[in-house]
Every structure is written in C-alpha cells, then in structure tokens.
Amino acid sequence: MRRAVLIAVLATLVVAPAARAQDSCLGQTSAANVPQKPGPPLRFGITPGVQTGQLGTGPQAPRTPEDPAKQLDALHELVPPGVPFVLRLHRFFWSDGEAGVQRFLALADRYTRAGYLVELQLRYHPNSSQEGDIPAWTGFVRDVVRRFGPNRRVVAIQVTNEVNLPDSPDSSDGYYAGGRDALIQGVIAAKDEARRDGFGQLAIGFNWAYRYTPQGDQSFWDYLRDHGGPAFVGSLDWIGLDAYPGTFFPPVDTPGGERDALVNAMSSLRCYAGGANIPASVPIHVEENGWPTNPPVRTYERQTEALDTQVKAFDDFRGTFNVSDYRWFDLRDSDSTSPNPQQQYGLMTDTYVAKPAFARYRDLIAQLSVRNPPAPARPRHLKLRVGCRHGRWLAWARGPSRGVKRVDFRVDGHLRARDRRPPYRRFLRPPGRGVHRITARVYTRDARYRLARRVHACAHSTTRAYFVG
C-alpha cells in the first residue's frame, strides 16, 4: 500500500516553511479559479494489462490469467467505431531481456492487428548487474525503437516510469541508481533513433507521478533542467501525468473533489516543466488515472462518479494546460477478491464482468473523443509485384512519380532500401528460405500507401519483384 509515502507527503506539506512553499510548484487549489480554454478533442485509451505496479509491496500475480479473446471482446465493446484508441502496454522491463521484447512484440502485433494504436511504457527497472549502466540502457532503448518502430500503429514510447518516486521498486524507476539519467539519456536515444529510422509516428516522452514531497519533486525537475539541456528538451514530444485523486494523493476526496485535485496536478506539472525549460507547447499525456474499487468500502457506484468527474475535468481544461491524450488505468481487475484496492482498478472484474464505470467510460469516449480522419482512397494504379532475378528479389516502383516523396522497401518489417526519386527499383536479398513478406510504402505529399505481398524465397532466377506505381 501507499501509506508510508502518503505520511511523508502530508508531513512535508504541513511543516514546509512558508518561504519554501512560495518557491515550489504547489499549483492551483481550486478549479473554479482557472479559465477553461478551448482545445482539440482528447485521444482516449486504456491500460489493457492485468497486473498493476504495486506501491509498498512486491509484484502480485493475477488471481485469474488474462484471456486474450475476452479481452479483445471487451475492448471492441468499449470503443465506438471511428475512434482512435490507444492501448498502453506497461511493465516492459529492461531486466526481462529478449524474452520481454518478444512478449511485447507479440502483444503489439495482436492489438494493432485488431485495429488499436499502441504505446509502450518502457521501464528502466534494471537487475543488479545492469543498475547504473546508462550506455547499456540506451543501447536497449535504441534496439526497442528499431524493432517496434516499423509497426506504424505503435505511436508512442514512455521512457522510464515515475522516476520522481524513489521508494517503490515495483512501480517506479526512481528507486534504482541512475534512474534520472536513464530518463534523460533514454529520451534522447529513443528520439534520435526514431528520427534516424524515419519512424515519424513514434512520439517520445516520460511521466511524472502526482506527487511526492515538494522538495523531492523540485529536486527531480531541477535535475532534468541541469542535466538534460537542449538535447533533452528537443527530444520530447510529450510529458506524462500519473494522478490518482482519492487513492494516492490527495488520499481522501469528497465526491467531486477529484476535479480540484486534477487541476492542481495539471497546473503543478506545467509549473515544474516550465522550470525545467520544457515549453507549454509540449502536450500533456494523462498516462495513468484511475479509481479502484473494494466493496463495500470503495463501491462500484463511487468509481463511476470518480471516473465521470475526472474525465470531464481533463476534458474541460485540455486547452488551458494543453492536454492531448487520456488513459484510464485499467481494463480489468487483477484480483477482485483482494482486500488491497491496488488489485481492483479495473472497469471489469477479474472474470470480465463489466462494472458500471465500463459503460460510463464508453459513453464519455463516444461524446468527447477525437475522430479518425477519413482514409484517402488508394489510387487504383498502385500495384505490388514480386519475383526473383539472379537469386534475389527485384522490387520495382514505376508509374507517375509526381507528388511521390519516397518509397520504402521492407522485408518482414525490416527496412531494406529507400528511394527518393524514380526509378523506384531495388534488388532485395531474401533473409532465408520459406515465405516472406515484402512491403512497399509510398509516401506522397498528401498520404501514405502500403502495399504488400507474401512471396517465397528465390530458388532460381526466374521471378522478378516489382512495385508498380
């Protein structure tokens, strides 16, 4: 539980000298005093994974395992048609090595094939031999970008998690030596690799947990200012907010009090970020926001009220604080029978029975979400033809080149060649025997087209590979 952290927070707030309080980013205390400015609609999402990061305890396995079919059924019921919806995949640990990378590649593939967008919570979370080795960590970050970036529906990476919290190794990377440097250098490495490989859809950011002690948070943001510099700020596409009013901080709110708490969180974050030279033009992503149940103490009805109040608060002040994205934490309980509320954040029980908040979140998404832009129709003359010549594939893009900026040729998702002017024709070497997937991505001034074929590796020089545009 979070009791030890809460006691420390409250004690510091009570005894902090008045002079220090004036210098800290304590934020607005009442939503009534803050103007509501217009802004673009929010892009919504959710954390679909069952296991939560435990504060004050170690990891706890779910009472019942995840059921992928039931999970996707629930997501299809939750998300209205025509809405871009982001699934935040959490607990991607550096210490899990290649097995962890493979597991998250499979998850990303499953969700994006089902029509969802994906973002990664990429945790520092080192083992004892990795802790403090920042060059090795940034090498891992670059490898993750290279391997997930070709999936254009993987749209964001959060580098590290809640580094401002130093007391909770399971949930927060601030516990580990080098956590702050892992955040700074990881963000720089991730953005540099995304730019180098042309993964323009991949937005890079980090998050802040609302909140630790004022002194602790000030130290965290001062460190980012002093050690990040222009390279760090220039690599940021967004900054994240984790806020749990009525659960973590503030620990108790009367119904509706979450609104004031979230305005306090947003205004504090903008103040701290500004002090670290991060401009207000960098949008806020609400990466975690939730309210757990634990009947009869924390009822399903109260969760519905809290969800409604919190989502509307972020929507009302999205223009004021430049909030672009919102994620609820999370889809399903880990253990609906546990006396620990940290196991019951879900909109569903651990047997996939919807709580009342499930329907309310669905309604709010339908009312408030940004909508997918209409997809441009693919010109009929664009075709992909695949064959072999001299034991290699020949990929050929031919046709009207007006408006075409470049053509990328990929084999099994890996970039093999890039042409920026005609003729768009390349030899591609098969990586091995069997069936492979060749993709030609045509980038024009107004749209991007993806054409693909499944082809056999070349056995003889009898086939040619063409992309005809």
ChimeraX attribute file (.defattr): number of C-alpha atoms within 10 A of each C-alpha:
attribute: neighborCount
match mode: 1-to-1
recipient: residues
	/A:1	13
	/A:2	17
	/A:3	12
	/A:4	11
	/A:5	21
	/A:6	19
	/A:7	12
	/A:8	12
	/A:9	19
	/A:10	15
	/A:11	12
	/A:12	15
	/A:13	15
	/A:14	8
	/A:15	9
	/A:16	13
	/A:17	10
	/A:18	8
	/A:19	8
	/A:20	10
	/A:21	14
	/A:22	9
	/A:23	10
	/A:24	15
	/A:25	21
	/A:26	17
	/A:27	17
	/A:28	18
	/A:29	17
	/A:30	14
	/A:31	18
	/A:32	11
	/A:33	10
	/A:34	14
	/A:35	11
	/A:36	16
	/A:37	12
	/A:38	13
	/A:39	16
	/A:40	13
	/A:41	17
	/A:42	20
	/A:43	21
	/A:44	26
	/A:45	27
	/A:46	21
	/A:47	23
	/A:48	23
	/A:49	20
	/A:50	24
	/A:51	23
	/A:52	23
	/A:53	18
	/A:54	18
	/A:55	20
	/A:56	16
	/A:57	13
	/A:58	12
	/A:59	14
	/A:60	14
	/A:61	13
	/A:62	16
	/A:63	17
	/A:64	13
	/A:65	13
	/A:66	18
	/A:67	11
	/A:68	12
	/A:69	8
	/A:70	12
	/A:71	16
	/A:72	15
	/A:73	12
	/A:74	19
	/A:75	19
	/A:76	14
	/A:77	13
	/A:78	19
	/A:79	19
	/A:80	17
	/A:81	11
	/A:82	13
	/A:83	17
	/A:84	18
	/A:85	26
	/A:86	26
	/A:87	24
	/A:88	27
	/A:89	20
	/A:90	21
	/A:91	23
	/A:92	19
	/A:93	17
	/A:94	20
	/A:95	18
	/A:96	15
	/A:97	12
	/A:98	10
	/A:99	10
	/A:100	15
	/A:101	19
	/A:102	13
	/A:103	13
	/A:104	18
	/A:105	15
	/A:106	11
	/A:107	15
	/A:108	24
	/A:109	17
	/A:110	14
	/A:111	20
	/A:112	17
	/A:113	11
	/A:114	12
	/A:115	13
	/A:116	21
	/A:117	21
	/A:118	25
	/A:119	22
	/A:120	22
	/A:121	21
	/A:122	21
	/A:123	24
	/A:124	32
	/A:125	27
	/A:126	22
	/A:127	13
	/A:128	9
	/A:129	8
	/A:130	15
	/A:131	18
	/A:132	18
	/A:133	14
	/A:134	19
	/A:135	13
	/A:136	11
	/A:137	22
	/A:138	21
	/A:139	13
	/A:140	19
	/A:141	26
	/A:142	19
	/A:143	16
	/A:144	18
	/A:145	22
	/A:146	19
	/A:147	14
	/A:148	22
	/A:149	24
	/A:150	20
	/A:151	20
	/A:152	14
	/A:153	21
	/A:154	26
	/A:155	20
	/A:156	22
	/A:157	27
	/A:158	26
	/A:159	26
	/A:160	28
	/A:161	26
	/A:162	26
	/A:163	28
	/A:164	25
	/A:165	23
	/A:166	18
	/A:167	19
	/A:168	21
	/A:169	20
	/A:170	18
	/A:171	24
	/A:172	24
	/A:173	26
	/A:174	24
	/A:175	19
	/A:176	21
	/A:177	17
	/A:178	17
	/A:179	25
	/A:180	23
	/A:181	18
	/A:182	28
	/A:183	30
	/A:184	25
	/A:185	20
	/A:186	30
	/A:187	29
	/A:188	24
	/A:189	26
	/A:190	29
	/A:191	27
	/A:192	15
	/A:193	18
	/A:194	20
	/A:195	14
	/A:196	11
	/A:197	14
	/A:198	12
	/A:199	20
	/A:200	13
	/A:201	16
	/A:202	24
	/A:203	19
	/A:204	24
	/A:205	27
	/A:206	25
	/A:207	24
	/A:208	23
	/A:209	23
	/A:210	25
	/A:211	24
	/A:212	22
	/A:213	20
	/A:214	19
	/A:215	16
	/A:216	15
	/A:217	21
	/A:218	18
	/A:219	13
	/A:220	20
	/A:221	21
	/A:222	17
	/A:223	15
	/A:224	21
	/A:225	21
	/A:226	10
	/A:227	16
	/A:228	21
	/A:229	14
	/A:230	11
	/A:231	16
	/A:232	20
	/A:233	20
	/A:234	14
	/A:235	20
	/A:236	20
	/A:237	20
	/A:238	23
	/A:239	22
	/A:240	23
	/A:241	25
	/A:242	21
	/A:243	26
	/A:244	24
	/A:245	24
	/A:246	19
	/A:247	17
	/A:248	19
	/A:249	21
	/A:250	19
	/A:251	14
	/A:252	12
	/A:253	16
	/A:254	8
	/A:255	13
	/A:256	14
	/A:257	18
	/A:258	25
	/A:259	24
	/A:260	20
	/A:261	26
	/A:262	28
	/A:263	26
	/A:264	19
	/A:265	26
	/A:266	24
	/A:267	20
	/A:268	20
	/A:269	25
	/A:270	22
	/A:271	17
	/A:272	21
	/A:273	21
	/A:274	14
	/A:275	16
	/A:276	21
	/A:277	17
	/A:278	22
	/A:279	12
	/A:280	15
	/A:281	10
	/A:282	20
	/A:283	21
	/A:284	24
	/A:285	24
	/A:286	23
	/A:287	25
	/A:288	21
	/A:289	21
	/A:290	23
	/A:291	28
	/A:292	25
	/A:293	27
	/A:294	19
	/A:295	14
	/A:296	7
	/A:297	10
	/A:298	14
	/A:299	12
	/A:300	19
	/A:301	13
	/A:302	17
	/A:303	24
	/A:304	21
	/A:305	17
	/A:306	25
	/A:307	22
	/A:308	17
	/A:309	18
	/A:310	27
	/A:311	24
	/A:312	15
	/A:313	20
	/A:314	23
	/A:315	23
	/A:316	19
	/A:317	21
	/A:318	23
	/A:319	18
	/A:320	19
	/A:321	22
	/A:322	21
	/A:323	27
	/A:324	22
	/A:325	24
	/A:326	25
	/A:327	23
	/A:328	25
	/A:329	26
	/A:330	26
	/A:331	25
	/A:332	29
	/A:333	31
	/A:334	29
	/A:335	25
	/A:336	23
	/A:337	15
	/A:338	13
	/A:339	13
	/A:340	13
	/A:341	21
	/A:342	23
	/A:343	27
	/A:344	28
	/A:345	26
	/A:346	31
	/A:347	30
	/A:348	21
	/A:349	19
	/A:350	23
	/A:351	17
	/A:352	18
	/A:353	13
	/A:354	16
	/A:355	18
	/A:356	16
	/A:357	21
	/A:358	21
	/A:359	15
	/A:360	17
	/A:361	20
	/A:362	15
	/A:363	15
	/A:364	15
	/A:365	21
	/A:366	18
	/A:367	11
	/A:368	15
	/A:369	22
	/A:370	19
	/A:371	16
	/A:372	12
	/A:373	9
	/A:374	7
	/A:375	8
	/A:376	10
	/A:377	8
	/A:378	12
	/A:379	9
	/A:380	7
	/A:381	10
	/A:382	17
	/A:383	18
	/A:384	21
	/A:385	20
	/A:386	21
	/A:387	19
	/A:388	25
	/A:389	17
	/A:390	14
	/A:391	19
	/A:392	23
	/A:393	25
	/A:394	21
	/A:395	27
	/A:396	24
	/A:397	27
	/A:398	17
	/A:399	15
	/A:400	12
	/A:401	15
	/A:402	9
	/A:403	11
	/A:404	18
	/A:405	16
	/A:406	18
	/A:407	26
	/A:408	19
	/A:409	27
	/A:410	20
	/A:411	19
	/A:412	15
	/A:413	16
	/A:414	17
	/A:415	17
	/A:416	15
	/A:417	17
	/A:418	16
	/A:419	16
	/A:420	12
	/A:421	12
	/A:422	17
	/A:423	12
	/A:424	24
	/A:425	21
	/A:426	20
	/A:427	20
	/A:428	20
	/A:429	15
	/A:430	21
	/A:431	11
	/A:432	10
	/A:433	10
	/A:434	10
	/A:435	13
	/A:436	17
	/A:437	17
	/A:438	27
	/A:439	24
	/A:440	27
	/A:441	18
	/A:442	22
	/A:443	17
	/A:444	15
	/A:445	10
	/A:446	9
	/A:447	13
	/A:448	16
	/A:449	15
	/A:450	15
	/A:451	17
	/A:452	18
	/A:453	15
	/A:454	13
	/A:455	18
	/A:456	17
	/A:457	20
	/A:458	22
	/A:459	13
	/A:460	11
	/A:461	13
	/A:462	12
	/A:463	18
	/A:464	19
	/A:465	24
	/A:466	23
	/A:467	27
	/A:468	19
	/A:469	18
